[in-house]
Amino acid sequence: MPIYEYDCPKCGRFDTLQRMSAPPLRRHEACGSPVKKVMSAGSFAMKGSHKAAKAPSCSAPRGAGCAGCPSAEA
C-alpha cells in the first residue's frame, strides 16, 4: 500500500498509509480539520554501481571552431 501525504491547517503535513483504490481523506482524524492531498516526490533507491559518463573527446585540432568542444578556444 502506498503512503500519501496530506496538509492540515492546524497540524501541518502528515502521511498515511492507504490503498490506491481508497478515496482521498477529507478530514484529519487527529483534529477534524479539512485536509488537502499533497503531491510529494517519490522515493526509491537505485542499486548497483554507477559510473560517471565521460565527455566525448574531440579529435579536431585546437581552435577548429567546434561549438561546445572542450578543445575549442575561449
MARBA-3410 file (N, C-alpha, C, O; in Angstrom, 1 decimal):
74
0.8,-1.2,0.0,0.0,0.0,0.0,0.9,1.2,0.0,1.9,1.3,0.7 ~ 0.6,2.2,-0.8,1.3,3.5,-0.8,1.1,4.4,0.3,0.0,4.3,1.0 ~ 2.0,5.3,0.6,1.9,6.3,1.6,1.6,7.6,0.9,2.2,8.0,0.0 ~ 0.5,8.2,1.4,0.1,9.5,0.8,0.3,10.6,1.8,0.2,10.4,3.1 ~ 0.6,11.8,1.3,0.9,13.0,2.2,-0.2,14.0,2.1,-0.7,14.2,1.0
-0.6,14.5,3.3,-1.7,15.5,3.4,-1.2,16.7,4.1,-0.3,16.6,4.9 ~ -1.9,17.8,3.9,-1.6,19.1,4.6,-2.8,19.5,5.4,-3.9,19.6,4.9 ~ -2.6,19.6,6.7,-3.6,20.0,7.7,-3.3,21.4,8.1,-2.2,21.7,8.5 ~ -4.3,22.4,8.1,-4.0,23.7,8.5,-3.7,23.9,10.0,-3.0,24.8,10.4 ~ -4.1,23.0,10.8,-3.8,23.0,12.3,-2.5,22.3,12.6,-1.7,22.7,13.4
-2.4,21.1,12.1,-1.3,20.2,12.5,-0.1,20.2,11.5,1.0,19.7,11.9 ~ -0.2,20.7,10.3,0.9,20.7,9.4,0.8,19.4,8.5,-0.3,18.8,8.3 ~ 1.9,19.0,7.9,1.9,17.9,7.0,2.0,16.6,7.8,2.6,16.5,8.8 ~ 1.2,15.6,7.2,1.3,14.2,7.8,1.1,13.2,6.7,0.6,13.6,5.6 ~ 1.5,12.0,6.9,1.3,11.0,5.9,0.6,9.8,6.5,0.5,9.6,7.7
-0.1,9.1,5.5,-0.9,8.0,5.9,-0.8,6.9,4.9,-0.7,7.1,3.7 ~ -1.0,5.7,5.4,-0.9,4.5,4.5,-2.4,4.2,4.0,-3.3,4.0,4.9 ~ -2.6,4.2,2.7,-3.9,4.0,2.2,-3.8,3.1,0.9,-2.8,3.0,0.3 ~ -4.9,2.4,0.7,-5.0,1.6,-0.6,-5.1,2.6,-1.7,-5.6,3.7,-1.6 ~ -4.6,2.2,-2.9,-4.7,3.0,-4.1,-6.2,3.3,-4.5,-6.5,4.3,-5.0
-7.0,2.4,-4.2,-8.5,2.5,-4.5,-9.2,3.3,-3.5,-10.4,3.6,-3.8 ~ -8.7,3.6,-2.4,-9.4,4.4,-1.3,-9.5,5.8,-1.7,-8.6,6.4,-2.4 ~ -10.6,6.4,-1.4,-10.8,7.9,-1.7,-9.9,8.7,-0.8,-9.5,8.3,0.2 ~ -9.5,9.9,-1.3,-8.6,10.7,-0.5,-9.3,11.2,0.8,-10.5,11.3,0.9 ~ -8.5,11.4,1.8,-9.0,11.8,3.1,-9.6,13.2,2.9,-9.1,14.0,2.2
-10.7,13.5,3.7,-11.3,14.8,3.7,-11.0,15.6,5.0,-10.9,16.8,5.0 ~ -10.9,14.8,6.1,-10.6,15.4,7.4,-9.5,14.7,8.1,-9.3,13.5,7.9 ~ -8.7,15.4,8.8,-7.6,14.8,9.6,-8.2,14.1,10.8,-9.0,14.7,11.6 ~ -7.9,12.8,11.0,-8.5,12.0,12.0,-8.1,12.6,13.4,-8.9,12.4,14.4 ~ -7.0,13.2,13.5,-6.5,13.7,14.8,-7.2,14.9,15.3,-7.5,15.0,16.5
-7.5,15.9,14.4,-8.1,17.1,14.9,-9.4,17.5,14.2,-10.1,18.4,14.7 ~ -9.8,16.8,13.1,-11.1,17.0,12.5,-11.0,18.1,11.4,-12.0,18.4,10.8 ~ -9.9,18.7,11.2,-9.7,19.8,10.2,-9.8,19.3,8.8,-9.4,18.1,8.6 ~ -10.3,20.1,7.8,-10.3,19.6,6.4,-8.8,19.6,6.0,-8.0,20.4,6.3 ~ -8.5,18.6,5.2,-7.1,18.4,4.7,-7.1,18.4,3.1,-8.1,18.2,2.5
-5.9,18.7,2.6,-5.6,18.6,1.2,-4.5,17.7,0.9,-3.5,17.6,1.6 ~ -4.7,16.9,-0.1,-3.7,15.9,-0.5,-2.6,16.7,-1.2,-2.8,17.5,-2.0 ~ -1.3,16.3,-0.8,-0.1,17.0,-1.3,0.6,16.1,-2.3,0.7,14.9,-2.1 ~ 1.1,16.7,-3.4,1.9,15.9,-4.3,3.3,15.9,-3.8,3.9,17.0,-3.6 ~ 3.9,14.8,-3.5,5.2,14.7,-3.0,6.1,13.9,-3.9,5.6,13.1,-4.7
7.4,14.1,-3.7,8.4,13.4,-4.6,8.4,11.9,-4.2,8.3,11.5,-3.0 ~ 8.4,11.1,-5.2,8.5,9.6,-4.9,9.9,9.3,-4.4,10.9,10.0,-4.7 ~ 10.0,8.3,-3.6,11.3,7.9,-3.1,11.6,6.5,-3.5,10.8,5.5,-3.3 ~ 12.8,6.3,-4.1,13.2,5.0,-4.4,14.8,5.0,-4.5,15.3,6.1,-4.7 ~ 15.4,3.9,-4.4,16.8,3.8,-4.4,17.3,3.0,-5.6,16.8,1.9,-5.8
18.2,3.5,-6.3,18.8,2.7,-7.4,19.9,1.9,-6.8,20.8,2.5,-6.1 ~ 20.0,0.6,-7.1,21.0,-0.2,-6.6,22.0,-0.6,-7.7,21.6,-0.6,-8.9 ~ 23.2,-0.8,-7.3,24.2,-1.2,-8.3,25.3,-0.1,-8.4,25.2,0.9,-7.7 ~ 26.3,-0.3,-9.2,27.3,0.7,-9.3,27.0,1.6,-10.5,26.5,1.2,-11.5 ~ 27.3,2.9,-10.2,27.0,3.9,-11.3,28.3,4.6,-11.5,29.0,5.1,-10.6
28.7,4.6,-12.8,30.0,5.3,-13.1,29.6,6.6,-13.9,28.7,6.6,-14.7 ~ 30.3,7.7,-13.6,30.1,8.9,-14.3,30.4,8.8,-15.8,31.5,8.2,-16.1 ~ 29.6,9.3,-16.6,29.8,9.2,-18.1,30.9,10.2,-18.4,30.9,11.4,-17.9 ~ 31.9,9.8,-19.2,32.9,10.7,-19.7,32.4,11.5,-20.9,31.7,11.0,-21.7 ~ 32.8,12.8,-20.9,32.5,13.6,-22.1,33.3,13.1,-23.3,34.5,12.7,-23.1
32.7,13.0,-24.4,33.4,12.5,-25.6,34.5,13.5,-26.0,34.4,14.7,-25.9 ~ 35.7,12.9,-26.3,36.8,13.8,-26.7,36.7,14.1,-28.2,36.2,13.3,-29.0 ~ 37.3,15.2,-28.6,37.2,15.7,-29.9,38.6,15.5,-30.6,39.6,15.8,-29.9 ~ 38.7,15.0,-31.8,40.0,14.8,-32.4,40.3,16.0,-33.3,41.3,16.0,-34.0 ~ 39.5,17.0,-33.4,39.7,18.2,-34.2,40.9,19.0,-33.6,41.1,19.0,-32.4
41.7,19.7,-34.4,42.8,20.5,-33.9,42.2,21.6,-33.0,41.1,22.1,-33.3 ~ 43.0,22.0,-32.0,42.7,23.1,-31.1,42.3,24.4,-31.9,43.1,24.8,-32.8 ~ 41.2,24.9,-31.6,40.7,26.2,-32.2,40.0,25.9,-33.6,39.9,26.8,-34.4 ~ 39.6,24.7,-33.8,38.9,24.4,-35.1,37.5,24.9,-35.2,36.9,24.9,-36.2 ~ 37.0,25.5,-34.1,35.7,26.1,-34.1,34.5,25.1,-33.8,33.4,25.4,-34.2
34.8,24.0,-33.1,33.7,23.1,-32.7,33.0,23.7,-31.6,33.5,24.0,-30.6 ~ 31.7,24.0,-31.8,30.8,24.6,-30.7,30.7,23.6,-29.6,30.3,22.4,-29.8 ~ 31.0,24.0,-28.4,30.8,23.2,-27.2,31.9,22.1,-27.0,31.8,21.3,-26.2 ~ 32.9,22.2,-27.8,34.0,21.3,-27.8,35.0,21.7,-26.7,35.3,22.8,-26.6 ~ 35.5,20.7,-25.9,36.4,21.1,-24.8,37.8,21.6,-25.4,38.5,22.3,-24.7
38.1,21.3,-26.6,39.3,21.7,-27.2,39.2,23.0,-28.0,40.1,23.5,-28.5 ~ 38.0,23.6,-27.9,37.8,24.9,-28.6,38.4,26.0,-27.8,38.4,26.0,-26.6 ~ 38.9,27.0,-28.5,39.5,28.2,-27.8,38.4,29.1,-27.2,37.3,29.2,-27.9 ~ 38.6,29.7,-26.1,37.6,30.5,-25.5,37.7,31.9,-26.1,37.0,32.8,-25.7
END
